[in-house]
Amino acid sequence: MAKANKSTGGNCINVSSGTTSYIILKSHNINFPDPTANTFIAVVKDINNDFDFTASVVVQTGRAGRLAIQLISNLPGGGGSPTDGLLTVTLTSTSTTSGANTTLPVADVPVDYIDDPAGPWFLHSRR
């Protein structure tokens, strides 16, 4: 709970080109499908500022109620960056045994943005 005259914290995403940030998705009342029997695809877009992210799901081993989404900004350069936004996340799970696809419900995620070119860079050689 916020207290008078105190700062508060929140989600912060780096929108500088090529930098990596994360959001955590937490399931409520149900767990995400078993990551050993499913693959996940995430599509993430800022619906307030009309740009998207390259998104990769990072399974949280031993944490059935959590998935991390790695984000790399695709914000076009030139005009400055927005200060905040609302991310819509489309999350699809595909069974590795049956091939069945399931779209999982995800609430929109409010975020604040920073533009820090010195932030962590995504290294393509890590894959």
PEMO-V295726 format. One record per residue. N is the residue number from 0. RES is the residue in one letter. PSI is psi as a letter, one per 30 degrees, with the letter a starting at -180 (none if undefined). OMEGA is omega as a letter, one per 30 degrees, with the letter a starting at -180 (none if undefined). NEAR is the number of other C-alpha atoms within 8 Angstrom. Layout:
# PEMO-V295726
N RES PSI OMEGA NEAR
N RES PSI OMEGA NEAR
This chain:
# PEMO-V295726
0 M k a 2
1 A k l 6
2 K k l 5
3 A k l 4
4 N g l 4
5 K k l 6
6 S l l 5
7 T l l 5
8 G l l 4
9 G a l 6
10 N k a 8
11 C k a 8
12 I k l 10
13 N k a 13
14 V g l 14
15 S k a 11
16 S k l 10
17 G f a 9
18 T l a 14
19 T k l 13
20 S l a 9
21 Y l l 9
22 I l l 9
23 I k l 8
24 L k l 9
25 K k l 7
26 S k l 9
27 H k l 6
28 N f l 4
29 I l l 6
30 N l l 9
31 F l l 10
32 P l a 8
33 D j a 7
34 P f l 8
35 T f a 5
36 A g a 9
37 N l l 11
38 T l a 10
39 F k l 9
40 I k l 9
41 A k l 12
42 V k a 10
43 V k l 12
44 K k l 11
45 D j a 12
46 I f l 10
47 N e a 6
48 N g l 7
49 D h l 7
50 F l a 10
51 D l l 10
52 F l l 12
53 T k a 10
54 A k l 11
55 S k l 9
56 V k l 11
57 V j a 8
58 V k l 8
59 Q j a 9
60 T k l 5
61 G g a 4
62 R i a 7
63 A f a 11
64 G g a 10
65 R k l 13
66 L k l 14
67 A k l 12
68 I j l 13
69 Q k a 12
70 L k l 12
71 I k a 14
72 S k l 14
73 N g l 11
74 L k l 11
75 P k a 5
76 G l l 6
77 G i l 4
78 G g a 4
79 G l a 5
80 S l l 9
81 P l l 7
82 T f l 7
83 D l a 8
84 G a l 13
85 L j a 11
86 L k l 12
87 T k a 12
88 V k l 12
89 T j a 11
90 L k a 12
91 T k l 11
92 S k l 13
93 T k l 11
94 S k l 11
95 T f l 8
96 T e a 5
97 S f a 5
98 G g a 7
99 A k l 6
100 N k l 8
101 T k l 7
102 T k a 8
103 L k a 8
104 P k l 6
105 V k l 9
106 A l l 6
107 D k a 8
108 V j l 8
109 P k a 9
110 V l l 12
111 D l a 11
112 Y k l 13
113 I l l 11
114 D j a 8
115 D j a 8
116 P f a 7
117 A g a 4
118 G l a 8
119 P k a 6
120 W k l 7
121 F k a 8
122 L j a 5
123 H f a 5
124 S f l 4
125 R f a 4
126 R none none 3
